[in-house]
Amino acid sequence: MALPALRIGTRGSPLALAQTEAVRAALARCDPELAAHAAVAVVVITTSGDRILDRALADVGGKGLFTKEIDDALLAGTIDLAVHSVKDLPTRMPGGIRFVCTLPREDPRDALIAPAHGDLSRVPPGAVVGTASLRRQAQILHRRPDLKVVTFRGNVQTRLRKLVAGDVDATLLALAGLKRLGMADAATAVMSDDDMLPAVGQGAIGITCRADDTPTLLRLAELNHPPTFTTVDAERAMLAALDGSCRTPIAGLATLGGDGGDDLHLRGLVARPDGSCVIEAERRGSGHEAAALGDELGAELRRRAGPGFL
């Protein structure tokens, strides 16, 4: 039996597999040799973040828990590339691994699921909102300090089952994930990015591979969606400049516009987990300056937050 031309590593959640199928389809469009199903193997890898579901990520090491085992498989050569939600990628990639490209970004906004209430304004005081995200927690409590926020882990389907069972009154999920799963109708409201600034990289699918794997790097260059990569580059540069801990709520969103599509608008936010303090700033410039704008914005937020905030 012929060996597959490419082995893709991914987590095993329905959303991760849906994103991996999108990458497989994009590879097939770029290279007819990869169109045959057997030409690309999907290798499911269980990460620490998938195994530890009874604690907040901040308490057990942060979002790198969703990538470590996949990175190990890349470096060991048991997979050729890996598919991630960009928001799960660590700020700085491990040695020997490159974040190479992104597919076109889906809607980056957050969705509120509150079946009995609809939108956030109708959720009654004292209601319980479940989320695993300190970013969502801080922004919800900043606007609605009368609500209670509890840790709520698990994949999309698990969280929705817990919601139906009455464990919480409402929860928040990435609209992009719901759309990719064909479950966008579960959202009772879509949060504007003025009310809930998204996570850095939210809505974007990112692909990594070994830094010395030239054939795979060349294949992946064909897949890249430059506008998405540019906006993600700005957001991640801001995150790197902030160098916040996994216990610091940080949000960021870059958009491209203008006639030539090169006018970049980057917004960033840092907050206290209890929502008592939210600091926001923005930068505008050219997409060619994405990383520099992100670095400047991160430095400003860090300066305004002051010692000890991050």
N, C-alpha and C positions, 0 to 999 in steps of 0.2 A: 504494500500500500504506500502511495506517495505521501511524503511528509507535507504538511501545510506550508505554504510560502510565508505566511505570517501567523504569529500567535499573539492574540490580544488578551492582556490581563485586565480583569475587571472585578468589582465586587458583585455579589450575587443577588442584590435586591432587584425587584422588578424594574425600578427606575434605572439602575445601573445597566441592566441588560438591555433596556430600551435604548439607552444612549449608545451602548456598544453596537447595537444593530444599525444605528444611524451612521456610525463611523464605518462599519463594514460596507454599508451601501455606498458611502462616499468613496471608499477605496475602490469598489467595483466600477463606479462611474469613471474614475481616473485611470484605471488599469484593467482592461478586459480580462487579463489573466487571473485577476482576483475575483471575477464574477462567479466562478464555480464555488458552491458552498464549501466544498472540502478544501479550497485554497486558503481559507482563513479559519483558524481554530480559535474559539473563545475559551479562555482558561479562567474559571471562576476562583477567586481567592478570598477567603474569609479574613477580614482584618480585625484588629483589636477593637476598633470602634463598633464593628458588627456584633462582637461577642459580649461587650460590656454595655448593658442596657439599663442597669439599675442606678446609675450615677450620672451626673452632669459631666459633659466632656471636659469642662474646665477643671474638674476634680481628679481626672485620670490622665491628663497629658495633652488635651487640646485636639484640634482637628487633624494633626499628623497621625492620629490613630487610624484614620481611614486610608492612609497611603503607605505606611511603613512596610507591611508585608508585600504589597505590590511592588514597591521600590526594591525590596530584597530579591524578588523574583526577576525583576529586570536586570539587576546587577549580576545575578547568578546565571543569566542567559536562558532561563526557562520560559520567558516570554520576550517578544520583540518590541512591543509597545503597550502602553496602558491608557485606559480611558478613565477620566475623572470628571466630576463636577469641579469647575475651576475654583469655586469657593471652598472646596475641601483641600486644595493644594497648600502645602506649607509656604510661608512667605519666601523662604530661601530653599531652593532645591538641593537635595543631597548631592555630594560629589559624584560625578560620573553619570548624572541623569539630567536631561534637558527637557524643559517645557517647550515643545516645538511648535504647536499650532492649535488653533481653535476652529470649530465649525461655526456657522452663523449663529448669533446669539438669539435665544428665545426671549420673550418678555421677561425682564428682570424683576418685576414687582412681586410683592408678597400678596398672598390671598388669605383672607379671613374666612374661616369656616365656623359659623355660629348658627346652626340650623334653626334654633328657636328665636333668634333675634335679628339676623340679617347683617347689618353693618355695626361698626364699633360703637356708634352713638346710641344704639338701642340695647347694647349689652348692659344689664342692670348693675348698680353698685354691689360690690361683694361677690360678683361672679368670678369663677375660676377659669383662667386662661392657661392652657398647657403649651409649653414650648421648651426646646432644648437650647435655644439661642439666647445668649445674654444680650445680643444686639436687639432682638425683638422684645425681650423683656424690658430693657431700659427704655425703649421708645414707647412701648405700650404704657408703662408706668408713668412716664413723663407726661403723657396726655391724659391718662386715666389712673391717677394714683389710688382711686377707690376700688380698683380691681385687685384680685389676688393672682399671682403668677406662680405656677408650679412646674417642676421639671417633667418633661414629656418626651420620652425617647422612643425609637423604633422607626421602621420604614413608613412610607406614606399610608399603606393599607393598614398597618398596625395602629397608627395614630387615629385614623378615621374610625376603626372599630372601637377603640377606647372612647372616642368622642360619642359615638352612638350609644355605647354602654353607660354613658353618664359619668365617666371618670372626671371630665371637665365640661365646662359650658361652651368653650370655644378654643380654637387653636389656629395657628398660622403656619402656612406652608408656602414654598416657592411656587408661584403660578406656572413657571416653566416646567417644573416636574409634573404638576397636574396635567398640563397640556400634553406632555410627552407620553403620559400614561392614558390619555383619552379620558381624563377625569376632571376636566376644567369645570364641569357643571357642579362639582362638589363645593366650589367657592360660593359663599353667600355675598361676598364683597371683595373687590380688588382694591388694595391699599394704594393710594397715590404715593409717589416717592417723596412728596412733601410731608406726608404723615408718617411714612415708614421707609426710610432710606435703605436700600437693599444691602446685602453683604457684598463685599468685594468679589467680583467674578460671578455673581449670581446670574443664572440663566445661560451661562456659557459652558460648553463641553470642551475640555482640554485634553490634549494627547501628549504623553511623555515617551521618551525612549532613551537608550544609552547614548551618551554624548559621542562615543567613538563608532557608532553603528551607521556608517555613511550610507549604505543602501537604503536603510529604513528612513533616515533623515531626508533623503532625496524623495522617497515616496510621499512622506508626510508633507513636504513643502508644497506638493500639488493640492493638498487638502485645505491649506490654511485660508481662512477668511480674514483678509487684512483689516477691515474696519473693526471687527470684533477683537482681533489681537491687539490693535492699537488702544482701544478703550480699556481692555483688561490690563495692558501694560501700564497705563496711567494709574489705574486703581491699585495695582500691586506695588507700584513704586511708592505710592502714598502709604500703603500698609508697611512697607519695608522701612520708610523714614520714621514712621511712628514707633515701630519696633515694640508694639504693645504686647502684653502677655495675653494668654488665652482667657484671662479673667477680665479683660478690658473690652467693653462693647465698642466696636468700630464698624462703621458703615461707609460705603463709597460707591459712587456711580458716575461713569463718564459717558458722554454721548457725543456723536459726531454730527455736524450739520453744515449748513452753508451750501452755496451753489456747487462748490467742488467737493463737498463732503469732508473738508479737512478742518473745519472749525470745531475745536474740542472744548467741551464744557465739563469740568470735573468738580463734583461736590463731595465733601467728606464730613465725617462726624465722629466724635468720640463722646462717651457718656459714662456716667457712673451706673453700675448695675441696677440701682434702685430708682433710676430715672430722675434723681434730684438735681442733676446737672448735665446739660447737653451742650456741647460746643460744636458749632458748624462753621465751615468756611468753603470757599470755592476758588477755582482758577479757570481762566479762559485763555486759549492760545491755539496754536497749530497742532494737528495730530502728529506732525514730525517731532514735536517737543513733548510727546506724551510722558515719557519717563521723567523728564526734567520738571514738568508741571506737577506730576505726582509727588516728586521729591520735595518741591517747594511747598505744596499744600500740606504734606505730612509734617514738614518742619514747622509750619505755622501753627497747626493744631497742637503739636507737641509743646511749642512755646506758650501758647495760650492756656493749655491745660496746667502747666506748671509742674514742679517736682512732686512726685508721689502719685500723680493722677493715673499714670499708665502702669 
